[in-house]
Amino acid sequence: MPILKNAKKALRVSKRKTDRNKVAKSKTKTAIDKVKKSPTMELLSGAYSAIDKAAKRNLMHANKAARLKNQLSKLVKPGKVEKKVAPKKAAKKSTPKKASTAKKKVTKKVAKK
């Protein structure tokens, strides 16, 4: 056990971070496993999100994250990739902007030698 005050605090902090990291790692692993069992676009996007968050928090290297995402994307077959297109909403009527009445002329002054 640590004796110094700052070492005690460092131990407390590292325990908190360890607990947080375990949760994030397990979420990432379960998301990856779900995609491997039944590859769908919804699960793939959830796994991408979990992997990106883990890489951002330095729980895994960026190259490992890219490699995992590549492996998972190969599992989802191109025939299954269907983008759900939401029905288009009525476009808002835009009000015309007021045109500027006067434009300023900018002239450069040449310095004499």
N, C-alpha and C positions, 0 to 999 in steps of 0.2 A: 504494500500500500504506500502511496506517496506521503511524504512527510511535509514538504513545503506547501505553502498556501497556493501558489500558482500551479503546482503539479496536481493538486486536488481539483482545482478548477478545470485544468486541461483534461483530467480523467472524466469529469462530469460531462464536459462538452463532447468528448469523443464518444461516450456512451450514447448521448442523444443523437449524434450524427450517425452512429452505427445503426441505431434503431430505424431512423428515417431512410437510410440507404437500403436496409433489408426490405422494407416495404416497397420501395421503388423497384428494386431488383426482382422481387417476386411478382409484381404486377407486370413487369416486362416479360418475364419468363412465361407466365400464364397466358399472356396475349400471344406470344410466339407459338406456344403449344396449341392454342385454339386454332390458329391459322393453319398449322400443320395437320390438324385432325380434319378440319373442314374448311378448305380454302375458299373464302368469299371476299368480295370487295369491302364489305362492312368491317369484317374482322381484320382484313389487311390494313385498312386505314387506322384502326385502333392500335394495331401492333406498331405501325409506323410512328404514331404519336408517342407511344410508350418508349420506343427505341430512341426517338429524337430527344425526349426529355431525359432519358438516362445518359445519353451522350452529352447533353448540355450540362448536366450536373457532375460530369466526369466520373460516372459509374462505369462507363466503358469508353474505350478509345473511339474516336470518330471513324477510323477505318473499319473497326469491328462493326460499328453501327451500319455503315454503308454496306458491308459484306452481308450482314443479316438481312437487311432490307432487300438486297439483290436476290438472295436465296428465297426469301418469301415471295417475291414478285414472280419468280419462276414457277412457283406452285399454283398460282392462280392462272388458269388457262385463259387465253385470249377470247375464247367464245363466251366465257362467263363474265367478262368485263362488260357490264352494261351500265352506262351512266344514266341515272334517273334524272330525267329532264322535268323540272317543275314547270307547271303551266305558267305562261307569261302573264304577268299582271298588267293591267291597263297602264299605259304610259302616262305619267303626270304631264299636265299641260304646263309648259314652261312659259313664263312671262318674258317678253323681250326685254333685254337690258337696255338701259338708256345709253344712247350713243353720246360720246363726249362731244361737247359743242365746240370747243376750241382746242386745237393741238398747238403745242409750243414748238417753235422752230429752234433747233439747237445748232449754233454755229461755233466753229472752233476758232479761237483767236491764235494767230501765228505770232510767236515771240520773235522780235527783231533782234538781230545781233549787233 
